[in-house]
Amino acid sequence: MYITDKKNIVAIEVGDALYPKEWENLPDKPKTLYAIGNTKLLKEEKFAIVGSRTTIATALKLGAEIAKEITQAFAVVTGVADGGDSSAIEGAILGGGKIICLLAGGFSALPQSNLTLLEKAVQAGGLLLSPHAYEVGVRAFSYEYRNKLLAFLSEGVLVTGAGQKSGALITARYAYKLKKPVFAFPYPPNAHAGVGCNAVIKAGGYLTESAEDIFKRFGLSFEKREKRVNLTQDERKVLDILREKGEAHISELGDLSGIPVFKAKALLSALEVKGLVVSLGGNRYAPV
């Protein structure tokens, strides 16, 4: 199935059994939806994970992990852009494919950079959904409308990364108006990529560090899907130091572990492949 092929698109009209109940009373609801993939996901409970294109690497990793875990109880809803959207898609695919990607334009306006990932989402059992006909492009007001629809569609919203004027904050604001819970990752003071997340928390959002924080808010039991990973003694030593420090430069890791820097670099590369460590750039690393 190729996701830009018109013949794969299914139309869902207002009044159809699959039309989202969450949008039925919206004055400006889309009259027709266009879908590719598993339309049955529209009947599931849904949770939105949104983040800007400039979301930092550690937040992307954590966002993907939470998206994977959230699929135990919800279908994940997000956009189709790079950054926070993509990490939510990747995580939901790993969780079994319960992912709904809401477009800001028609299917002709899908971002070329993400076509492979979106194709993979559909193949994994996910859904691409647009409130616009195939030929409609993305316009200046399209994103606010899409973000509003995301908030109405979801039981809650997690913001993984947001600058001061990020579109992810539009989704959060609509969720607040609807009295739905809003969650956000905490960022260091003055971190440009997370100013919006910290503002969400200051406004009453839930500081979020794991999927368990979200599950507790909904009164749901949480079972972490642990991935069994075999580690060497030196890999374990480096990982334990990183988890204690939060993040560290490779030279600091070498000093603390007693492992030569050239060997520590190889160990960190192995831990990255195993999904336990993320590079922050400048030879700094953080645990996932």
C-alpha contacts under 8 A as a table, 3 or more apart, distances in Angstrom:
res1	aa1	res2	aa2	distance
1	M	8	N	7.22
1	M	119	E	7.89
2	Y	5	D	5.69
2	Y	8	N	7.66
2	Y	119	E	6.94
3	I	8	N	7.11
3	I	36	I	6.99
3	I	107	F	7.85
3	I	115	L	7.87
3	I	118	L	7.85
3	I	119	E	6.27
4	T	107	F	6.15
4	T	108	S	6.54
4	T	110	L	7.87
5	D	8	N	5.85
5	D	9	I	7.49
6	K	9	I	5.49
6	K	134	Y	7.52
8	N	36	I	6.16
9	I	34	Y	6.12
9	I	35	A	5.38
9	I	36	I	5.13
10	V	34	Y	5.61
10	V	35	A	5.05
10	V	36	I	6.31
11	A	32	T	6.53
11	A	33	L	5.64
11	A	34	Y	4.71
11	A	35	A	6.39
12	I	16	D	6.36
12	I	18	L	6.94
12	I	19	Y	6.25
12	I	32	T	5.61
12	I	33	L	4.94
12	I	34	Y	6.30
12	I	35	A	7.54
13	E	16	D	5.52
13	E	19	Y	6.66
13	E	31	K	6.04
13	E	32	T	4.57
13	E	33	L	6.36
14	V	19	Y	5.94
14	V	24	E	7.49
14	V	30	P	7.89
14	V	31	K	5.52
14	V	32	T	6.37
15	G	19	Y	6.49
16	D	19	Y	5.32
18	L	39	T	7.17
18	L	40	K	7.29
18	L	42	L	6.43
18	L	43	K	6.83
19	Y	23	W	8.00
19	Y	24	E	7.83
19	Y	33	L	7.93
19	Y	42	L	7.39
20	P	23	W	5.69
20	P	24	E	6.82
20	P	42	L	6.03
20	P	43	K	7.05
20	P	153	L	7.49
21	K	24	E	5.24
22	E	25	N	7.47
22	E	152	F	6.06
22	E	153	L	5.39
23	W	26	L	5.36
23	W	29	K	6.06
23	W	149	L	7.63
23	W	152	F	6.73
23	W	153	L	6.89
24	E	29	K	6.97
25	N	29	K	7.53
26	L	29	K	4.92
30	P	33	L	6.67
30	P	131	P	5.59
30	P	132	H	7.80
31	K	131	P	7.91
32	T	131	P	6.43
32	T	132	H	7.53
33	L	129	L	6.90
33	L	130	S	5.76
33	L	131	P	4.74
33	L	132	H	6.79
34	Y	129	L	5.77
34	Y	130	S	5.10
34	Y	131	P	6.31
34	Y	132	H	6.95
34	Y	133	A	6.96
34	Y	134	Y	8.00
35	A	39	T	7.09
35	A	127	L	6.91
35	A	128	L	5.63
35	A	129	L	4.59
35	A	130	S	6.41
36	I	39	T	7.57
36	I	122	V	7.42
36	I	127	L	5.83
36	I	128	L	5.20
36	I	129	L	6.68
37	G	122	V	5.35
37	G	123	Q	7.81
37	G	125	G	6.75
37	G	126	G	5.91
37	G	127	L	4.45
37	G	128	L	6.33
38	N	41	L	6.11
38	N	122	V	7.39
38	N	125	G	5.78
38	N	126	G	5.58
38	N	127	L	5.10
39	T	42	L	5.77
39	T	127	L	6.34
40	K	43	K	5.77
40	K	44	E	7.44
41	L	44	E	5.26
41	L	75	A	6.73
41	L	98	K	7.05
41	L	99	I	7.87
41	L	100	I	7.37
41	L	126	G	7.63
41	L	127	L	7.29
44	E	74	F	6.85
44	E	75	A	6.42
45	E	73	A	7.54
45	E	74	F	5.21
45	E	75	A	6.29
45	E	154	S	7.41
45	E	155	E	7.08
46	K	74	F	4.93
46	K	75	A	4.72
46	K	76	V	5.88
46	K	77	V	6.47
46	K	153	L	6.88
46	K	154	S	4.84
46	K	155	E	5.88
46	K	156	G	7.92
47	F	74	F	5.95
47	F	75	A	6.27
47	F	76	V	5.15
47	F	77	V	5.78
47	F	153	L	7.99
47	F	154	S	4.74
47	F	155	E	5.39
47	F	156	G	5.35
47	F	157	V	6.16
48	A	76	V	5.75
48	A	77	V	4.46
48	A	78	T	5.68
48	A	150	L	6.72
48	A	151	A	7.29
48	A	154	S	5.72
48	A	155	E	7.68
48	A	156	G	6.24
48	A	157	V	4.67
48	A	158	L	6.21
49	I	63	G	7.79
49	I	67	A	7.43
49	I	76	V	6.81
49	I	77	V	6.26
49	I	78	T	5.58
49	I	84	G	7.72
49	I	85	D	7.21
49	I	88	A	6.30
49	I	157	V	5.83
49	I	158	L	4.77
49	I	159	V	6.12
49	I	160	T	7.21
50	V	78	T	5.81
50	V	79	G	7.28
50	V	84	G	5.73
50	V	85	D	5.74
50	V	88	A	7.61
50	V	157	V	7.40
50	V	158	L	6.23
50	V	159	V	5.12
50	V	160	T	6.25
50	V	161	G	7.63
50	V	168	A	5.69
51	G	55	T	6.38
51	G	83	G	6.71
51	G	84	G	3.89
51	G	85	D	6.04
51	G	159	V	5.51
51	G	160	T	4.93
51	G	161	G	4.56
51	G	162	A	5.96
51	G	168	A	5.61
52	S	55	T	5.42
52	S	82	D	7.99
52	S	83	G	5.93
52	S	84	G	5.44
52	S	85	D	7.57
52	S	160	T	7.83
52	S	161	G	5.51
52	S	162	A	5.37
52	S	163	G	7.48
52	S	166	S	6.29
52	S	167	G	7.20
52	S	168	A	6.45
53	R	81	A	6.95
53	R	82	D	5.34
53	R	83	G	4.05
53	R	84	G	6.12
53	R	85	D	7.87
54	T	83	G	6.08
54	T	84	G	7.90
54	T	161	G	7.40
54	T	162	A	7.85
54	T	193	A	6.30
55	T	59	A	6.49
55	T	60	L	6.48
55	T	83	G	5.74
55	T	84	G	6.00
55	T	160	T	7.06
55	T	161	G	4.71
55	T	162	A	6.92
55	T	193	A	5.95
55	T	194	G	7.71
56	I	59	A	5.45
56	I	60	L	6.26
56	I	161	G	7.26
56	I	193	A	6.88
57	A	60	L	5.02
57	A	61	K	6.29
57	A	278	V	6.95
57	A	279	S	7.43
57	A	280	L	6.53
58	T	61	K	5.21
58	T	62	L	6.27
58	T	278	V	6.41
58	T	280	L	7.40
58	T	286	A	7.14
58	T	288	V	6.80
59	A	62	L	5.05
59	A	63	G	5.79
59	A	160	T	6.08
59	A	161	G	6.99
59	A	185	F	7.50
60	L	63	G	4.98
60	L	64	A	6.14
60	L	83	G	7.02
60	L	84	G	6.12
60	L	87	S	5.51
60	L	160	T	7.29
61	K	64	A	5.23
61	K	65	E	6.30
61	K	87	S	7.01
61	K	278	V	7.62
61	K	288	V	6.43
62	L	65	E	5.00
62	L	66	I	6.14
62	L	210	S	7.67
62	L	288	V	6.44
63	G	66	I	5.17
63	G	67	A	6.07
63	G	84	G	7.33
63	G	87	S	6.16
63	G	88	A	6.00
63	G	91	G	7.46
63	G	160	T	6.21
64	A	67	A	5.05
64	A	68	K	6.22
64	A	87	S	4.84
64	A	88	A	4.99
64	A	89	I	7.39
64	A	90	E	6.12
64	A	91	G	3.98
64	A	92	A	7.20
65	E	68	K	5.18
65	E	69	E	6.41
65	E	91	G	5.69
66	I	69	E	5.03
66	I	70	I	5.89
66	I	91	G	7.20
66	I	210	S	6.38
66	I	211	A	5.00
67	A	70	I	5.08
67	A	71	T	6.54
67	A	76	V	6.66
67	A	88	A	5.40
67	A	89	I	7.59
67	A	91	G	4.92
67	A	92	A	5.11
67	A	95	G	7.45
67	A	211	A	7.98
68	K	71	T	5.74
68	K	72	Q	7.95
68	K	88	A	7.98
68	K	91	G	4.44
68	K	92	A	4.61
68	K	93	I	7.20
68	K	94	L	5.86
68	K	95	G	4.23
68	K	96	G	7.82
69	E	72	Q	5.92
69	E	92	A	7.95
69	E	95	G	6.53
69	E	211	A	6.32
69	E	224	K	6.96
69	E	225	R	6.97
70	I	73	A	5.84
70	I	74	F	5.89
70	I	75	A	7.62
70	I	76	V	7.21
70	I	92	A	7.92
70	I	211	A	6.52
71	T	74	F	4.89
71	T	75	A	5.63
71	T	76	V	6.60
71	T	92	A	6.50
71	T	95	G	5.91
71	T	96	G	7.38
71	T	98	K	6.17
72	Q	95	G	7.75
74	F	98	K	7.60
75	A	98	K	4.76
75	A	99	I	5.53
75	A	100	I	6.96
76	V	88	A	7.52
76	V	89	I	7.94
76	V	92	A	6.62
76	V	98	K	6.16
76	V	99	I	4.75
76	V	100	I	6.10
77	V	99	I	5.93
77	V	100	I	4.75
77	V	101	C	5.93
77	V	102	L	7.23
77	V	150	L	7.12
77	V	154	S	7.34
78	T	85	D	5.69
78	T	88	A	7.02
78	T	89	I	7.50
78	T	99	I	7.81
78	T	100	I	6.49
78	T	101	C	5.15
78	T	102	L	6.15
78	T	150	L	7.25
79	G	85	D	5.39
79	G	101	C	5.06
79	G	102	L	4.99
79	G	103	L	6.04
79	G	104	A	7.78
80	V	85	D	5.82
80	V	86	S	6.65
80	V	101	C	5.96
80	V	102	L	6.85
80	V	103	L	6.38
80	V	110	L	7.65
80	V	111	P	7.32
80	V	114	N	7.28
80	V	118	L	7.61
81	A	84	G	7.64
81	A	85	D	5.53
81	A	86	S	6.25
81	A	111	P	6.99
81	A	114	N	7.15
82	D	85	D	6.06
82	D	86	S	5.22
82	D	113	S	7.88
82	D	114	N	7.10
83	G	86	S	5.46
83	G	87	S	6.38
84	G	87	S	5.30
84	G	88	A	6.35
84	G	160	T	6.42
84	G	161	G	6.73
85	D	88	A	5.26
85	D	89	I	6.32
86	S	89	I	5.01
86	S	90	E	6.12
86	S	114	N	7.93
86	S	117	L	7.80
87	S	90	E	5.05
87	S	91	G	6.14
88	A	91	G	5.21
88	A	92	A	6.12
89	I	92	A	5.20
89	I	93	I	6.16
89	I	99	I	6.47
89	I	101	C	7.86
89	I	117	L	7.87
89	I	121	A	7.00
90	E	93	I	5.24
90	E	94	L	6.49
90	E	117	L	7.68
90	E	121	A	7.93
91	G	94	L	5.15
91	G	95	G	6.29
92	A	95	G	4.80
92	A	96	G	6.43
92	A	97	G	5.43
92	A	98	K	5.94
92	A	99	I	5.79
93	I	96	G	5.32
93	I	97	G	4.09
93	I	98	K	6.91
93	I	99	I	7.10
93	I	120	K	7.99
93	I	121	A	6.14
93	I	124	A	6.23
93	I	126	G	7.84
94	L	97	G	6.73
95	G	98	K	7.27
96	G	124	A	6.88
96	G	125	G	7.54
97	G	121	A	6.41
97	G	122	V	7.86
97	G	124	A	4.82
97	G	125	G	4.93
97	G	126	G	5.18
98	K	125	G	6.53
98	K	126	G	5.43
99	I	121	A	7.11
99	I	125	G	7.74
99	I	126	G	4.75
99	I	127	L	6.23
100	I	126	G	5.94
100	I	127	L	4.75
100	I	128	L	5.86
100	I	129	L	6.96
101	C	127	L	6.25
101	C	128	L	4.86
101	C	129	L	6.03
102	L	128	L	6.21
102	L	129	L	4.93
102	L	130	S	5.85
102	L	146	R	7.15
102	L	150	L	7.53
103	L	106	G	6.91
103	L	107	F	7.66
103	L	110	L	7.54
103	L	128	L	7.38
103	L	129	L	6.12
103	L	130	S	4.95
103	L	131	P	7.44
103	L	146	R	7.04
104	A	130	S	7.00
104	A	131	P	7.76
104	A	132	H	7.99
104	A	138	V	5.97
104	A	142	S	5.43
104	A	143	Y	5.55
104	A	145	Y	7.70
104	A	146	R	5.40
105	G	108	S	7.79
105	G	109	A	5.84
105	G	110	L	7.61
105	G	130	S	6.67
105	G	131	P	7.43
105	G	132	H	5.85
105	G	133	A	7.94
105	G	134	Y	8.00
105	G	136	V	5.73
105	G	137	G	5.09
105	G	138	V	4.59
105	G	139	R	7.68
105	G	142	S	6.86
106	G	109	A	5.56
106	G	110	L	7.35
106	G	130	S	5.99
106	G	131	P	7.38
106	G	132	H	4.90
106	G	133	A	5.23
106	G	134	Y	4.34
106	G	135	E	5.75
106	G	136	V	4.84
106	G	137	G	6.04
106	G	138	V	7.57
107	F	110	L	5.49
107	F	130	S	7.13
107	F	133	A	7.52
107	F	134	Y	4.91
107	F	135	E	7.13
107	F	136	V	7.90
108	S	134	Y	5.54
108	S	135	E	5.61
108	S	136	V	7.20
108	S	137	G	7.15
109	A	135	E	7.67
109	A	136	V	7.34
109	A	137	G	5.50
109	A	138	V	6.63
110	L	114	N	7.87
110	L	115	L	7.21
111	P	114	N	5.65
111	P	115	L	6.58
112	Q	115	L	5.40
113	S	116	T	7.72
114	N	117	L	5.33
114	N	118	L	6.13
115	L	118	L	5.13
115	L	119	E	5.98
116	T	119	E	5.12
116	T	120	K	6.20
117	L	120	K	4.99
117	L	121	A	6.22
118	L	121	A	4.91
118	L	122	V	6.42
118	L	128	L	7.81
119	E	122	V	5.28
119	E	123	Q	6.26
120	K	123	Q	5.01
120	K	124	A	6.09
121	A	124	A	5.12
121	A	125	G	6.57
121	A	126	G	5.14
121	A	127	L	7.26
122	V	125	G	5.27
122	V	126	G	4.49
122	V	127	L	5.71
122	V	128	L	7.19
123	Q	126	G	6.97
130	S	133	A	7.58
132	H	136	V	6.16
133	A	136	V	5.68
138	V	142	S	5.88
138	V	143	Y	7.79
139	R	142	S	5.13
139	R	143	Y	7.66
140	A	143	Y	6.87
141	F	144	E	5.66
141	F	145	Y	6.59
142	S	145	Y	5.29
142	S	146	R	6.15
143	Y	146	R	4.98
143	Y	147	N	5.99
143	Y	167	G	7.26
144	E	147	N	5.04
144	E	148	K	6.06
144	E	167	G	7.11
144	E	170	I	6.68
145	Y	148	K	5.07
145	Y	149	L	6.24
146	R	149	L	5.09
146	R	150	L	6.26
147	N	150	L	4.99
147	N	151	A	6.43
147	N	167	G	7.25
147	N	168	A	7.26
147	N	170	I	6.19
147	N	171	T	4.84
148	K	151	A	5.26
148	K	152	F	6.43
148	K	170	I	7.04
148	K	171	T	5.69
148	K	174	Y	6.13
149	L	152	F	5.18
149	L	153	L	6.01
150	L	153	L	5.12
150	L	154	S	6.28
150	L	171	T	6.58
151	A	154	S	5.49
151	A	155	E	7.96
151	A	156	G	7.44
151	A	157	V	7.08
151	A	171	T	5.33
151	A	172	A	7.16
151	A	174	Y	5.91
151	A	175	A	5.19
152	F	155	E	7.99
152	F	174	Y	7.65
152	F	175	A	7.14
152	F	178	L	7.71
154	S	157	V	6.99
155	E	180	K	6.44
155	E	181	P	7.58
156	G	175	A	7.07
156	G	180	K	5.48
156	G	181	P	5.03
156	G	182	V	5.82
156	G	183	F	7.78
157	V	171	T	7.59
157	V	172	A	6.57
157	V	175	A	7.08
157	V	180	K	7.80
157	V	181	P	6.64
157	V	182	V	4.89
157	V	183	F	6.02
158	L	182	V	5.96
158	L	183	F	4.48
158	L	184	A	5.42
159	V	162	A	7.08
159	V	168	A	6.60
159	V	169	L	7.71
159	V	172	A	7.53
159	V	182	V	7.72
159	V	183	F	6.16
159	V	184	A	4.67
159	V	185	F	6.73
159	V	197	C	6.46
160	T	184	A	5.92
160	T	185	F	5.53
160	T	197	C	7.19
161	G	168	A	7.90
161	G	184	A	7.90
161	G	185	F	7.24
161	G	193	A	6.10
161	G	194	G	5.42
161	G	196	G	7.32
161	G	197	C	6.16
162	A	165	K	7.49
162	A	166	S	5.19
162	A	167	G	7.80
162	A	168	A	6.32
162	A	169	L	6.95
162	A	193	A	5.59
162	A	194	G	5.14
162	A	195	V	6.41
162	A	196	G	4.65
162	A	197	C	5.65
163	G	166	S	5.16
163	G	192	H	5.76
163	G	193	A	4.83
163	G	194	G	5.55
163	G	195	V	5.17
163	G	196	G	4.90
163	G	197	C	7.61
164	Q	192	H	7.64
164	Q	195	V	5.64
164	Q	196	G	4.97
165	K	169	L	7.26
165	K	196	G	7.38
166	S	169	L	5.66
166	S	170	I	7.53
166	S	196	G	7.18
167	G	170	I	5.25
167	G	171	T	7.09
168	A	171	T	5.37
168	A	172	A	6.54
169	L	172	A	4.81
169	L	173	R	6.04
169	L	196	G	6.86
169	L	200	V	7.96
170	I	173	R	5.11
170	I	174	Y	6.32
171	T	174	Y	5.32
171	T	175	A	6.22
172	A	175	A	5.03
172	A	176	Y	6.22
172	A	182	V	6.34
172	A	200	V	7.71
173	R	176	Y	5.09
173	R	177	K	6.39
174	Y	177	K	5.08
174	Y	178	L	6.31
175	A	178	L	5.03
175	A	179	K	6.17
175	A	180	K	5.12
175	A	181	P	7.05
175	A	182	V	6.82
176	Y	179	K	4.88
176	Y	180	K	5.76
176	Y	181	P	7.09
176	Y	182	V	7.03
177	K	180	K	7.61
181	P	205	G	7.08
181	P	206	Y	7.66
182	V	200	V	7.70
182	V	205	G	5.07
182	V	206	Y	6.26
183	F	200	V	7.65
183	F	201	I	7.43
183	F	205	G	5.27
183	F	206	Y	4.51
183	F	207	L	6.08
183	F	208	T	6.03
183	F	214	I	7.58
184	A	197	C	5.43
184	A	198	N	7.47
184	A	200	V	6.62
184	A	201	I	6.48
184	A	205	G	6.68
184	A	206	Y	6.21
184	A	207	L	5.49
184	A	208	T	5.51
185	F	197	C	6.14
185	F	198	N	7.60
185	F	207	L	5.98
185	F	208	T	5.16
185	F	209	E	6.37
186	P	194	G	7.39
186	P	197	C	6.39
186	P	198	N	5.82
186	P	201	I	7.68
186	P	207	L	6.26
186	P	208	T	7.10
186	P	209	E	7.87
187	Y	191	A	6.42
187	Y	194	G	5.32
187	Y	195	V	7.35
187	Y	197	C	7.10
187	Y	198	N	6.40
188	P	191	A	5.59
188	P	194	G	7.69
189	P	195	V	7.78
190	N	194	G	7.90
190	N	195	V	6.61
191	A	194	G	5.47
191	A	195	V	6.12
192	H	195	V	5.46
193	A	196	G	7.64
194	G	197	C	5.06
194	G	198	N	6.34
195	V	198	N	5.35
195	V	199	A	6.27
196	G	199	A	4.95
196	G	200	V	6.23
197	C	200	V	5.07
197	C	201	I	6.47
198	N	201	I	5.12
198	N	202	K	6.19
199	A	202	K	4.99
199	A	203	A	6.12
200	V	203	A	5.13
200	V	204	G	6.61
200	V	205	G	5.23
201	I	204	G	5.28
201	I	205	G	4.18
201	I	206	Y	5.88
201	I	207	L	5.96
202	K	205	G	6.79
208	T	211	A	7.75
208	T	213	D	5.86
208	T	214	I	7.35
209	E	213	D	6.85
210	S	213	D	5.62
210	S	214	I	7.41
211	A	214	I	5.30
211	A	215	F	6.30
212	E	215	F	4.95
212	E	216	K	6.02
212	E	222	F	6.04
213	D	216	K	5.43
213	D	217	R	6.59
214	I	217	R	5.27
214	I	218	F	6.68
215	F	218	F	5.29
215	F	219	G	6.19
215	F	220	L	4.99
215	F	221	S	6.57
215	F	222	F	6.24
216	K	219	G	4.90
216	K	220	L	5.80
216	K	221	S	7.22
216	K	222	F	7.87
217	R	220	L	7.63
229	V	274	K	7.28
231	L	234	D	7.98
231	L	235	E	5.73
231	L	236	R	5.93
232	T	235	E	5.09
232	T	236	R	6.17
233	Q	236	R	5.19
233	Q	237	K	6.22
234	D	237	K	4.95
234	D	238	V	6.24
234	D	267	L	7.50
235	E	238	V	5.28
235	E	239	L	6.08
235	E	267	L	5.83
235	E	268	L	7.63
235	E	271	L	7.09
236	R	239	L	5.09
236	R	240	D	6.00
237	K	240	D	5.26
237	K	241	I	6.37
237	K	257	S	6.78
238	V	241	I	5.25
238	V	242	L	6.31
238	V	253	L	6.83
238	V	257	S	6.56
238	V	264	A	7.68
238	V	267	L	7.78
238	V	268	L	7.82
239	L	242	L	5.08
239	L	243	R	6.16
239	L	271	L	7.95
239	L	276	L	7.88
239	L	277	V	7.74
239	L	287	P	7.02
240	D	243	R	5.13
240	D	244	E	6.22
241	I	244	E	5.13
241	I	245	K	6.09
241	I	253	L	7.29
241	I	256	L	7.64
241	I	257	S	7.65
242	L	245	K	5.06
242	L	246	G	5.58
242	L	247	E	5.63
242	L	248	A	6.52
242	L	253	L	7.79
242	L	285	Y	7.67
242	L	286	A	6.16
242	L	287	P	5.95
243	R	246	G	5.26
243	R	247	E	7.46
243	R	286	A	7.60
243	R	287	P	5.84
245	K	248	A	6.65
246	G	286	A	6.02
246	G	287	P	6.84
247	E	284	R	6.88
247	E	285	Y	5.48
247	E	286	A	4.26
247	E	287	P	7.00
248	A	252	E	6.33
248	A	253	L	6.54
248	A	284	R	5.41
248	A	285	Y	5.60
248	A	286	A	6.69
249	H	252	E	5.26
249	H	253	L	6.39
249	H	282	G	7.95
249	H	283	N	5.67
249	H	284	R	4.19
249	H	285	Y	6.39
250	I	253	L	5.00
250	I	254	G	6.20
250	I	261	V	6.67
250	I	264	A	7.14
250	I	265	K	7.09
250	I	283	N	5.70
250	I	284	R	6.05
250	I	285	Y	7.29
251	S	254	G	5.00
251	S	255	D	6.29
251	S	261	V	6.16
252	E	255	D	5.08
252	E	256	L	6.13
253	L	256	L	5.19
253	L	257	S	5.87
253	L	259	I	7.85
253	L	261	V	7.88
253	L	264	A	7.42
254	G	257	S	5.33
254	G	258	G	5.55
254	G	259	I	4.98
254	G	260	P	5.60
254	G	261	V	5.23
254	G	264	A	6.33
255	D	258	G	5.35
255	D	259	I	7.13
259	I	263	K	6.56
259	I	264	A	6.07
260	P	263	K	5.37
260	P	264	A	6.09
261	V	264	A	4.85
261	V	265	K	6.10
262	F	265	K	5.29
262	F	266	A	6.74
263	K	266	A	5.20
263	K	267	L	6.32
264	A	267	L	4.96
264	A	268	L	6.12
265	K	268	L	5.12
265	K	269	S	6.25
266	A	269	S	5.10
266	A	270	A	6.32
267	L	270	A	5.09
267	L	271	L	6.24
268	L	271	L	4.95
268	L	272	E	6.10
268	L	277	V	7.04
269	S	272	E	5.05
269	S	273	V	6.38
270	A	273	V	5.17
270	A	274	K	6.37
271	L	274	K	4.98
271	L	275	G	6.30
271	L	276	L	5.39
271	L	277	V	5.50
272	E	275	G	5.06
272	E	276	L	5.78
272	E	277	V	4.73
272	E	278	V	5.79
272	E	279	S	7.73
273	V	276	L	7.70
274	K	277	V	7.80
275	G	278	V	7.58
275	G	288	V	7.16
276	L	287	P	5.87
276	L	288	V	5.13
277	V	285	Y	6.80
277	V	286	A	5.72
277	V	287	P	4.39
277	V	288	V	5.25
278	V	285	Y	5.77
278	V	286	A	5.50
278	V	287	P	6.24
278	V	288	V	6.50
279	S	283	N	7.19
279	S	284	R	6.13
279	S	285	Y	4.57
279	S	286	A	6.57
280	L	283	N	7.18
280	L	284	R	5.28
280	L	285	Y	5.35
280	L	286	A	6.98
281	G	284	R	5.69
281	G	285	Y	7.50
